């Protein structure tokens, strides 16, 4: 998996972090990626505060193309996210460590979107760079 994830992290530079919250691991990882040359935005429908990156209510609100959708939502909520993922058509759907839903991600795979599950993007970043 590491070789594949390294290729993804070297090739794709625009990331949407779903479940973004400053002061939480999702925020820490978003900021790490942003500080290392990635164009990172957050996605959180209930977040209304100040953040060092732009935060949108949904994936569909992001006005530019997204390469990687990095998800910090529990496995049972992945089904709810898939319609928006299919609409914006990222190159990769990345489910963070501890998040896996083989059934929910099938439509993404069937539509040519690479899927990484149960893998921390921060850990892979440090392995690759």
Buried (B, 14 or more C-beta within 10 A) or exposed (E): EEEEBBEBBEEBBBBBBBBBBBEEBBBEBBBBBBEEEBBBBBBBEEBEEEBEBEBBEBBEEBEEEBBBBBBBBEBEBBEEBBEBBBEBEBBBBBBBBEBBBEEBBEBBEEEEBBBBBEBBBBBBBEBBE
